Amino acid sequence: MDLARVLSAAALAFPACAFAQCDPAWDASPGITGLGDGYAEASMPWDDGAGEALYVGGSFTKIGGISNLRGIARWSPGTGAYSKLGGGLSFGNTNGFVTSIEPFDTGADELLVVGGFFASAGGVSDTQSLAAWDGSAWRSLGAGFVAPDAVWGLVTGDFGDGLRLYICGGFTTIAGQPASGVASWDGASLSVVGEGTGMTGFSPFVNEMVLWDDGSGLALYAVGRFSSIDGVNAALAARFRPGTGWERIGNGLIAPQQTTTLDAAVLFDDGTGVALYIAGSPFRPSGQSGNVSVCKWDGTAWSKVGQDVGGRVTDLRVWDDGTGPALYLSGTATPGINYLARLVGGQWQTYLGGVAGPPVPPANFPSVFGLGEFRGDLVVCGNFGTTGDGQSASGVAIIEGCAAACPGDFNGDTIVNSLDFIAFLNAYTSDDPKADFNGDTVVNSLDFIGFLNAYVLGCP
């Protein structure tokens, strides 16, 4: 008897199992007593030892009804209250803000690293624009930043020489070394990424980074507002490999205006394979006409994604609301999509009504500046007064997704039974990418074992 018949017969022996469905919905809890001014942008879940909480960063000086709480705060889902991190941040005489929050394990302890533009953290010396919170006190990373140096993005990654925290922004020196807006930290010391010969362009800076192998080798992909980096002609986006340096990606990108900026970068598989998606103010791939808000690099060429939504896309996020992983974007000056959209059928569609006003003063219109994830739900941060369903939420809200469908429900009919087994077996034997159960981009026996385990377990 052949393997397919044996396995199909075995599948028939398992009873069917159905599970409930739901509709994603807004939860305005974090924004009921949210921002008193400014905007929220960054968010990150982290457990400081007292339980997991949501950390929110932005330009605010008042949140949760607490004054003099600048730039970053801890939100407890149990109490619904915001609290300060030690002595908090000082903005000095400028309009400070937090752009990024990233956990990092130094090997000795885990820290919450915070980047942006601020004078100091907790009064600790050498914490201008970059500092680490250990759960009880602020620490310096030794960057030596001075105004107007700012950090715009943080991401962790490993080129094979150990985990590092990659730091990007608008700085020309770090720890006394010349830099081109990108550096790394191994938990003990800072290093420049590249030659540090500088960037060119209108007030150039690097905004976001992703570590990825597109088939040509592992590289650090960076986007922002620049026309060259370390002398390499690479407008808006470039990639770096140790030993090779910075290089343009494919034929490159075109910035229609000197202020054109890319704010977001993320990896996403739309069913045709993993690709790098980037977004910002309207731009286009070199050699193509017509600007769009989002483009993707598949390892071979650049292509446009969806329509031009206008304004400026501020963030991209891959999230599963229970219907499967999808790509979401946030924006400012994008009223056509109500500042929050999902990619559906190659077009950007407003998601759950987006957000609305009135925004937190002194803004003139609503915006969403950042998307995060907390306990499987989507965190929406920005400057807005109400969610898409009309709930009051000052600058921070959550979209509660549905529990992910049972992994064993391969055909998506909400029942785990022999039909799922047969569907998976057909996909597996034909080497269909849909059979890549463990998501490692290869269909092999590990996928079969993973699916079989999920199938036997059924659904909750």
N, C-alpha and C positions, 0 to 999 in steps of 0.2 A: 504494500500500500504506500502511495507517495505521501510526502510530508504535508502537502496542502490538504489532502483528504483527512489525514489524522488530526491535524490541528483544527480543521473546520468541524469535525465531529466532536472534538473536545469542547469547542466553543459552544456548541448546542447544549452542552450539559449544564452551562451556567444559567441561573435564572435571570430574568430581566430586572432592571433596577431603574426607577425613574426618580428625577429630582426636580425641585421647584425652581421656577424662574422669577425674576424680578425686574424692575425698571430702575436704572441709575437715577439718583435724585440729589438735589442740593442739600447740604447741611451748613447752615449759616452760623453754627456755634462759635467758631473762632472770631467771627466778625461782629457779633452782637454788641460787644463792647470793644471793638477793634481799634482802628487808627483814630487818633485825634487830630493828626495832621500828616503831611507828607504822603508817602506811598510804601507799600511792601513789595519786595522783589524776590528775595531768596528764601528758601525753606529747606529744612533738613530734619529728619527724625534722629534722635540720639538719646542714649541712656547714660546719664552721668553717675549711675549707681543708685539713684533714688526712683528709677522707673523711666520707661521711655516717654519722651515728650517731643513736641514739635517746636523747633527753633525757627524763628521768623526774623528776617533781616530786611532793612530798607532805609528810607530817609527820615522816618518818623522820629519825633521826640516825645510822643505820648501814645500809649497803646494800652488797651484794657482798663482805661480810666486812670492809669498811672502816669503822672508827669515826670519829666526829667529821666525818661527811659529811652535813651537814644540808640537808634540803629539796629539793635538786636534784643530779642526777648524770648523767654521760654514759656510755651503754652502747655498747660497740663490738661489733657483730655478728661481726667477724672473730676477736676474742680472747675474747669472752664476758665481758670485765672491765668494771667500773664505774670511773670516775675523777672527780676533783673539778674544779670550774670555778674555777680560780685560787684565791683565798683562801676561796671558798665563801660560804655564808650564815651569819649569826649570828642566833640566835633570841632572844638576850638572856635575860631572866628569865621569858619566857613560853613557851607551847606554840606554836611557830611552824609555818607550813605554806606550801606553794606550791600555788596553785589553777589557774594558767594560764601557758602558755608560748607565745609567738607571734613568729615571725620578722617583721622589718620592715625594708624598704629605705629608708634616708633619702635616697638619691640619691648620697650620698658613700660609704656602705658599708652592709652588711647586718648587722643586730643581732638577737640573740635576747633578746626582752623577757620578763621574768619578774615575775609578780605574785602576791601572797598576803598573808601577815602575818608579817613578819620584821623584825629590828632593823636590819640592814644587809647589804650584799653586798660581800664583799672588804674590809671596813673603809672603803669609800668613803663620804664624807659625803653626806647627803641621798639615801640609798637605802632608807629605811624602806618596806617593802611593795611597792616598785616599782623595778626596776633593769634595766639592759641589759648583756648579755655580748657582747663583740665578737670572741670567739675567743681572746683572750689577757688581757683585763682587764675589770673591771666599770665601768660608767658610771652617772651619775645622770641622770634625766630632768627633775630640778628640781621634783618634785611637792610637796616640803615636807611630806610626811605625818608625823604623829606618832601614837603608839599612842592609841587602838585603831583608827586608820584601817587598812582592809584593802582589797585588790583581789580581786575575785571572778571577773572575766572580762576577756578581751582579744580583740579582733577587728579585722581590717583592712577598710577599705571606702573608697569614693569617691563623694561626692555630686556629682561633676562639677568640684570645685575642687582635685582632687589627692588622692592616696592619704593616708589618715590611719589612725592606730592609735586605736581607740576603747577606752576604759578604763572599767570599771564596778566598783562595790563599795559599801562602807559608809563614805563620806567626805563631809564637809560643806564642805570647802575643798580646793583644789588650786592650787598655785603662787600662794597668797595670795588666790585668788578664791573667793567663795561658790559651792558646787556642790551639786547634788542627786544625787550618786552616779554621775554620768556625765561624762566629759571626753574630749577627743581630743588627739592629739599628731601634728604634721606632720613630726617629725624634728628640729625646732629649738625649738618652743615649744608649751606646753600651753594649751588653750582649754576653757572650760566648755561643755557641751552643755545648752542651755536657759537658764532665767533664774537657776538656782541658788538658788531660794527655799526649797529643802529638800523632804524627804519626810516622810510621816507613817505611823504604824503601829508595830507592836511591833518594836523594834530594826531599823528599815527598812534595806534595801540592795538593789542591783541585782545580779543573779547572772549573767546571760547576755544576749547581744545578737546580732541578725541584721540585716543590711542587705538590704532586699527591696522590690520594687514589686509590690503585690498587685493592680494595675490602677488604683489611685487615686493613684499617684505614689510615687517612691522615698522610703523612710522607714527609720529605725533603730528596730527592734522590741526592746524590753527586757522581761525578766521577772525576778522576784525576790520579795522579801517587803516589800510596801509597800501602803498604802491610797490614797495620793495622791502625786503628784510635781509639783513646781512649782505646787501649788494645784489640779491637775486630779484629779478623783475617778476614779481608774483602779486598782482593786485588782489586784495580782499582775502585770499586764501593761499596757504603754503603748507608744505609738510617737511618734517625733519627726521633724518635717520642718523644715528651715531656713525661717525666715520665718513658720512656723505655730506651732511649739512642740510641746509634749507634748499628746497627746489619748488618750482611751479608745479601745479597739479594738472596734468594733461595740457590742453591748449590754453588753460587759464580762464579768467573771468573778466568781465568788463564792468567798471564802475561808471554809470552815466554822469554822476556828479562827484565833485571832490569830497562831499560829505557822505557819500554812500557808505553804509556800514553794515557789516554782517554781525549779528548778535548771537546766533545759535548754531549748534552743530550736534548731530545725534546719529547713531546707527539704527537702521530700521530695515526690516525685510517685508516688502509689499507682496511677497509671493513669488518674486522673480529673483530673489537672492538678496543678501545683506548689502546695503549701500550706505554711503555717507550722505546725509541730508543736511543742507545748510540754508540759513534764512536771514533776512534783515530787511533793509530798505530795498526797493526794487533794483534789480541788477540782471545780468544775463551772461550766459556762457559766451566765450569768444567765438566769433564767426556766426553767431545766431542773432536774429532780430527780435525785437519785442522783449520788454522787461517783465520779470515775474518776481514773486516774493520768496520762492523756494526753488532750489535746484538740488540735484543729486549726482554723486560721482559713484559709478558702479565698478570702478577699477580700470575702466577702459575709456569712458567718455562722460562728459557732463550732459545732463538733460534737464529740461524744465519740469516742475512738478506743480500741477494745478494752475489756477489763475493768479493774476496780480491782485492781491487783496487791498492794495493801497497802503498808505501810511508806512508802518515799520513793524515787521514781525520781531517780537522780543524774545521768544523762546520756542523750542520744539520739545515735545515729550512723547515717548512711547508708553502707552498705558492700555490696560485691558479692563474695560468696564463690565466684563462678563460676556461680551460678544466676540472676544478675541482681541489680540494686540492690534492697536491702530496708532496712527500718528496724529498728534494734536499740536496746534500752534496757538500762541497768544499774541496780542498785538496792541499797539497804540495808534491812534488816528486811523482805525480800521472799522468804522461804523457799519460797513456793509456786511461784516460777519459778527457784529456785536462783540468784537475783541477776543473771541474764543471760538475755534473751529476744529473740525476733524476732517481728515482726508477720506473722502468716500467716492469711489469710482473715478479717481483722478481729479476730483474737484474739492475745494475747501467749502465745507458746509457748517454753518453756525451750530454749535453743540449746546443742547439743553437751554437754548435761549441766550447764551452768552451772559454778559453782565450789563448793568445799566447804571444811570446816575440816580441822584446827584452824587458826584464824586466828593472826596474829602477836600476841603479848601486847602490851598488856593487854586486847585486845578480847574480847568475849564470843561473838560470832558472825561468820561471814564477811560480806563486803560487796564490791561492785564500785563504785568511785567515779568511774571515768572510762574512756572508750573513745577510742582513737586509731587512727591508721593508720601503718604503716611498711612501705615497699616493697610496697604492695598488700595487706598482711596486717593483721588487726585486733589492736590492742594492748589488753589488758585489765588495768587497774590497780585495786588496792583493798587489801583486807585479807583474805587467804584463804591456805590452806595447800596445797590441791590443786586441780587442774583437773578438769573433768567426767569425764575418763577415768582419773583416779586418779594422775596424775603430781604429784610434789612441786613446788610453785611458790610461793615465798614473796612474795605480793603483786603479782607482775608475770608476765604470760604473753602469748603470742601465739597467735592462731588463723591458721594458714596456709590461705589460700583457694586455689582452683584458678585456673589461668590463665583469663582471661575467654574466653568462647566467641568464635569468629571473628566479627567484625562482619558478614561477608558471609553468615553462617548465619542468615538472617532468620526462617526458620520453626522454628529451634531443634531440628532433628533430627540435629545433630552432623555433617552433611554439607553442604558448599557445592556446590550444583548448580543446575540450571535451575529447580527448584521454588522455591528462595529468590528468584530473580529474578522469577518470576511472582507470588509472594506479595507481594513489595515493590511490584511494579507495580500490583497490585490495590489495595493499601492507599494507594498514592500517588494513583492516579486517583480514589479515593473520598474523598480528603482525610482519611483515617484518622489520628488522632494517633500511631498506631504507626509511621507513615512519617516522623515527625520524627527523622530519622537523626542530625542534629547537635545535637539537644536544645535548640534555641533557641525552642521552643514554637510555631513556624510551619512548616507543610509547604509547601515551595517547591522551586525548581530546585536549591538548594544541597544539599538532602537527597538529591535524585536523583543528583547528581554524587558526593556522599560515599559513597552506597551502591554506585554503579557502580565507584568506585575500590576499595572494599573487596572487592567481588565478584570483580573481575579478579585481585586479589592472592590470593584464596583464603584458606587458613588456614596457620599455621606448620607 
